[in-house]
């Protein structure tokens, strides 16, 4: 029995932005999208929680703030309002995972290892999902499937 102490530092929650080049920017304070776009004028910002397979990518309004604990992507303007294919979502997940791993430094200094696992479906699985959804006759009481690309501490 004795006195125990932990050298693990408290992690600061941040809003995480994955840039088009794969680098990561973290904000531990509220920051408006317009501020981020000043430094990245050829991009738009989208929330990873609002990205769905085969749905058009939408931009967050300039006057909105990035939310602490959320993961965002800065994507080229030519991708705005374009449908997001499964392969593209997987590539974004890999890019986010790589950026988070570089930032976290593995298990050094009490930081936990972070990862983002891509959700990958075969073409047949996607077709089956669409057929099943189409056979239900509308959205009657079912939730819309939404991929979640947030970092999950291991």
C-alpha positions in Angstrom: 0.0 0.0 0.0 1.2 3.5 -0.7 0.7 6.7 -2.4 0.0 6.4 -6.1 0.3 9.1 -8.6 -0.2 9.3 -12.3 2.1 11.0 -14.8 -0.6 10.9 -17.4 -1.6 14.5 -18.4 -5.2 15.4 -19.0 -6.0 15.5 -22.7 -7.4 18.7 -24.0 -10.5 18.3 -26.2 -10.1 19.9 -29.6 -11.9 20.3 -32.9 -9.8 18.4 -35.4 -9.5 19.5 -39.1 -8.0 17.2 -41.7 -6.6 19.3 -44.5 -6.5 18.2 -48.1 -2.8 17.4 -47.9 -3.4 15.0 -45.0 -2.1 17.3 -42.2 -4.1 17.9 -39.0 -5.0 21.2 -37.4 -6.4 21.2 -33.9 -8.4 24.0 -32.2 -8.9 23.9 -28.5 -11.0 27.1 -28.7 -14.0 28.1 -30.7 -13.0 29.1 -34.3 -15.3 30.2 -37.1 -15.2 28.4 -40.4 -14.6 31.7 -42.1 -11.3 32.0 -40.2 -10.2 28.5 -41.4 -11.2 29.3 -45.0 -9.0 32.4 -45.0 -6.0 30.1 -44.7 -7.5 27.6 -47.1 -9.5 29.6 -49.8 -9.7 26.8 -52.3 -11.5 24.4 -49.9 -14.8 24.0 -48.1 -15.2 22.5 -44.6 -17.5 19.6 -43.9 -18.3 17.7 -40.7 -17.4 14.0 -40.8 -20.7 13.2 -39.0 -22.7 14.6 -42.0 -20.9 12.6 -44.6 -23.0 9.7 -46.1 -22.3 7.2 -48.9 -23.7 8.4 -52.3 -24.9 11.7 -50.7 -23.7 15.1 -51.9 -21.0 16.7 -49.8 -22.2 19.9 -48.2 -20.2 22.8 -46.7 -20.6 24.2 -43.2 -21.7 27.8 -43.2 -18.9 30.4 -42.9 -20.4 31.9 -39.7 -20.6 28.5 -37.8 -18.0 27.5 -35.3 -16.0 24.2 -35.3 -17.3 22.2 -32.4 -14.8 20.7 -29.8 -14.7 16.9 -30.1 -15.7 16.9 -33.8 -13.7 15.8 -36.8 -13.8 18.0 -39.9 -12.4 17.7 -43.4 -11.2 20.6 -45.7 -12.0 19.4 -49.2 -11.4 21.0 -52.6 -14.2 23.2 -53.9 -14.7 21.0 -56.9 -16.0 18.2 -54.6 -18.8 20.5 -53.2 -22.3 19.0 -53.9 -20.7 15.9 -55.4 -21.7 12.4 -54.2 -19.3 10.7 -51.9 -18.4 7.2 -53.1 -17.5 4.4 -50.7 -13.9 4.4 -51.9 -13.5 8.1 -51.3 -14.9 7.7 -47.8 -12.4 5.0 -47.1 -9.6 7.1 -48.4 -10.7 10.0 -46.1 -10.8 7.6 -43.2 -7.2 6.5 -43.9 -6.1 10.1 -44.3 -7.6 11.0 -40.9 -6.1 8.0 -39.2 -2.7 8.8 -40.6 -2.9 12.4 -39.5 -4.2 11.5 -36.0 -1.4 8.9 -35.6 1.3 11.5 -36.5 -0.2 14.0 -34.1 -0.6 11.6 -31.1 2.9 10.2 -31.2 1.7 6.7 -30.3 1.8 6.0 -26.6 4.4 8.6 -25.6 3.9 11.0 -22.7 0.6 9.4 -21.6 -1.2 10.1 -24.9 -3.4 7.3 -26.0 -3.1 5.8 -29.4 -5.9 7.0 -31.7 -7.3 5.4 -34.8 -10.1 5.8 -37.3 -11.2 2.6 -39.0 -12.8 2.9 -42.4 -16.1 1.3 -43.0 -15.8 -0.6 -46.2 -18.6 -2.3 -48.1 -18.3 -4.4 -51.3 -20.2 -3.2 -54.3 -22.7 -6.1 -53.8 -23.3 -5.1 -50.2 -24.1 -1.6 -51.2 -26.5 -2.8 -53.9 -28.2 -5.1 -51.4 -28.5 -2.2 -48.9 -30.1 0.0 -51.5 -32.6 -2.7 -52.6 -33.6 -3.4 -49.0 -34.0 0.3 -48.3 -36.0 0.8 -51.5 -38.3 -2.1 -50.6 -39.4 -0.6 -47.3 -41.5 2.1 -49.0 -40.0 5.4 -47.9 -38.4 6.4 -44.7 -41.3 5.2 -42.5 -39.7 5.2 -39.0 -36.2 4.2 -40.0 -33.1 6.3 -39.4 -30.8 7.4 -42.2 -27.5 5.5 -42.2 -24.6 7.9 -41.4 -21.0 7.0 -41.4 -19.1 8.3 -38.4 -15.4 9.2 -38.9 -14.6 10.4 -35.4 -11.4 9.2 -33.6 -12.0 6.4 -31.2 -9.4 6.1 -28.3 -8.2 2.5 -28.0 
